[in-house]
Amino acid sequence: MKTSFKIWAILAVLIIAVGVGACNSLGLNTNNGISNLQETSKPRYTRENLQITIERTACFGACPTYVFTIYGDGKAIWEGFKNVKAERTDSAIISQVEIQRLIDVFEAKKFYDLNDRYHSDMVTDLPSTTITFFKEGRRKKVYSYFGAPKEFSEVALAVDQIAVEKGWLER
C-alpha cells in the first residue's frame, strides 16, 4: 500500500512538472498559480524604425502648445509648454497595441497622401500643427496652419488622445 502511494505521488509530481513546463514554453506565467499570457515575441517596431511626432504652436489666445513624440519601442516623450494640463517634460511607455492602433489610423486616413503643407496668408492668429510620421524608412511631415482636410485633424486627434490618456492634455 505504501509503495502504491509513492508511485501515485511520483506520478502526480511528474504531471505537475510537465504541465508547468508546457505553460512556460507557451509563454504563460504560472506565478502563484495564476496564468497570464506574456508577450514573448520582440516588438515589431523600434526607436529606429518608428517615430510619430505632433507639434502644436501658440496663438494670441490660450492655444495648447506642446511637442509629443512616440517611438516604436513604446517610449513617449511629452514637452508641454503653455495651456496644457502638464506644463513640463515627462515620459511614459505606450503599449505595442496602442502603437499599432495609431499606425492603423495613419494608414486608414492615408496620411502619406496628404499635402506637405496647408497654409493661407489670408488668416492670422491661428496655431499651427505639424505631424511627422516615420515608419520603416518612409517619412512624411505635414504642416497645417489653415485648410487641412478632416483626415489630418482625425490623425491629430488620435495622437492627442494618447496624451489625454496619460494626463498631459485636456480635451
C-alpha positions as CSV (number, residue, x, y, z in Angstrom):
1,M,0.0,0.0,0.0
2,K,2.8,2.4,0.9
3,T,4.6,1.5,-2.4
4,S,1.5,2.3,-4.5
5,F,1.1,5.7,-2.6
6,K,4.7,6.5,-3.5
7,I,4.1,5.7,-7.2
8,W,1.0,7.9,-7.3
9,A,2.9,10.7,-5.5
10,I,5.8,10.5,-8.0
11,L,3.3,10.3,-10.9
12,A,1.5,13.5,-9.6
13,V,4.8,15.4,-9.3
14,L,5.7,14.4,-12.9
15,I,2.3,15.5,-14.2
16,I,2.6,18.9,-12.5
17,A,6.2,19.3,-13.7
18,V,5.2,18.6,-17.3
19,G,2.2,20.9,-17.1
20,V,4.4,23.8,-15.7
21,G,7.0,23.2,-18.4
22,A,4.3,23.2,-21.1
23,C,2.9,26.5,-19.8
24,N,6.4,28.1,-19.8
25,S,7.1,27.0,-23.3
26,L,3.8,28.7,-24.4
27,G,4.8,31.9,-22.7
28,L,2.4,31.5,-19.8
29,N,3.3,32.8,-16.4
30,T,2.4,30.4,-13.7
31,N,3.4,32.5,-10.7
32,N,1.1,32.0,-7.7
33,G,-1.0,29.6,-9.7
34,I,-2.2,32.4,-12.0
35,S,-1.7,32.1,-15.7
36,N,-1.2,35.2,-17.7
37,L,-0.2,35.3,-21.4
38,Q,3.0,37.2,-21.7
39,E,4.4,38.9,-24.8
40,T,7.1,36.5,-25.9
41,S,8.0,38.0,-29.3
42,K,10.1,41.1,-29.9
43,P,8.1,44.3,-30.7
44,R,7.8,44.8,-34.4
45,Y,8.7,48.5,-34.1
46,T,11.8,50.0,-32.5
47,R,13.0,53.5,-31.8
48,E,14.9,53.3,-35.1
49,N,12.0,52.3,-37.4
50,L,9.0,54.2,-36.0
51,Q,8.5,57.7,-34.7
52,I,5.4,59.8,-34.5
53,T,5.6,63.5,-33.5
54,I,2.9,66.1,-33.2
55,E,3.8,69.8,-32.5
56,R,1.2,72.4,-31.8
57,T,2.3,76.1,-31.7
58,A,1.0,79.1,-29.9
59,C,-1.6,81.7,-30.9
60,F,-2.5,85.0,-29.3
61,G,-5.1,83.2,-27.1
62,A,-5.0,80.2,-24.9
63,C,-3.9,77.6,-27.5
64,P,-2.2,74.4,-26.2
65,T,1.5,74.5,-27.1
66,Y,3.4,71.2,-26.9
67,V,5.5,68.6,-28.7
68,F,4.6,65.0,-28.2
69,T,6.7,62.1,-29.7
70,I,6.0,58.4,-29.6
71,Y,8.7,55.9,-30.6
72,G,8.3,52.4,-31.8
73,D,9.7,50.9,-28.7
74,G,6.8,52.4,-26.7
75,K,8.7,55.4,-25.2
76,A,6.6,58.6,-25.3
77,I,8.1,62.0,-24.6
78,W,5.8,64.9,-23.7
79,E,7.0,68.5,-23.7
80,G,4.2,70.8,-22.5
81,F,4.8,74.5,-22.9
82,K,1.6,76.5,-22.4
83,N,-2.1,76.0,-21.9
84,V,-1.8,72.2,-21.3
85,K,-2.5,70.1,-18.3
86,A,1.1,69.2,-17.9
87,E,3.4,72.2,-18.5
88,R,6.6,70.1,-18.1
89,T,8.7,67.4,-19.8
90,D,7.5,63.9,-19.0
91,S,7.7,60.4,-20.4
92,A,5.7,57.2,-20.4
93,I,5.5,53.8,-22.0
94,I,2.9,53.2,-24.7
95,S,1.9,49.6,-25.4
96,Q,2.5,47.9,-28.7
97,V,-1.2,47.6,-29.1
98,E,-1.7,51.4,-28.7
99,I,1.1,52.0,-31.2
100,Q,-0.5,49.6,-33.7
101,R,-3.9,51.3,-33.3
102,L,-2.2,54.7,-34.0
103,I,-0.5,53.3,-37.1
104,D,-3.8,51.9,-38.3
105,V,-5.3,55.5,-38.1
106,F,-2.4,56.9,-40.1
107,E,-2.9,54.3,-42.7
108,A,-6.7,54.5,-42.8
109,K,-6.6,58.3,-43.2
110,K,-3.9,57.9,-46.0
111,F,-1.5,60.2,-44.2
112,Y,1.2,59.7,-46.8
113,D,-1.2,61.0,-49.5
114,L,-1.8,64.4,-47.7
115,N,-0.1,67.5,-48.9
116,D,3.0,68.6,-47.1
117,R,1.6,72.0,-46.3
118,Y,-1.8,73.6,-45.6
119,H,-1.5,77.4,-45.3
120,S,-3.3,80.6,-46.0
121,D,-1.9,84.1,-45.9
122,M,-5.5,85.4,-45.5
123,V,-5.9,84.0,-42.0
124,T,-3.9,85.2,-38.9
125,D,-3.6,84.3,-35.2
126,L,-4.1,80.5,-35.6
127,P,-1.9,77.9,-34.0
128,S,-0.1,75.5,-36.4
129,T,0.0,71.8,-36.1
130,T,2.9,69.7,-37.6
131,I,2.7,65.9,-37.6
132,T,5.7,63.8,-38.6
133,F,5.2,60.1,-39.3
134,F,8.3,58.0,-39.8
135,K,7.7,54.3,-40.3
136,E,10.3,51.8,-41.6
137,G,12.3,54.2,-43.7
138,R,9.4,56.2,-45.0
139,R,8.9,59.7,-43.6
140,K,6.1,62.2,-44.1
141,K,5.8,65.6,-42.4
142,V,2.6,67.6,-42.8
143,Y,2.3,71.2,-41.6
144,S,-1.1,72.8,-41.1
145,Y,-1.9,76.4,-40.4
146,F,-5.3,76.5,-42.1
147,G,-7.2,74.4,-44.5
148,A,-6.1,70.9,-43.8
149,P,-8.6,68.1,-44.6
150,K,-10.5,66.3,-41.9
151,E,-8.2,63.3,-42.3
152,F,-5.3,65.4,-40.9
153,S,-7.5,66.5,-38.0
154,E,-8.5,62.9,-37.3
155,V,-4.9,61.8,-37.2
156,A,-4.0,64.7,-34.9
157,L,-6.9,63.8,-32.5
158,A,-5.8,60.1,-32.4
159,V,-2.3,61.2,-31.4
160,D,-3.6,63.7,-28.9
161,Q,-5.9,61.1,-27.3
162,I,-2.8,59.2,-26.1
163,A,-1.6,62.4,-24.4
164,V,-5.1,62.8,-22.8
165,E,-5.0,59.3,-21.5
166,K,-1.5,59.9,-20.0
167,G,-2.9,63.0,-18.2
168,W,-0.8,65.6,-20.1
169,L,-3.5,67.2,-22.2
170,E,-7.2,68.0,-21.7
171,R,-9.8,67.8,-24.4
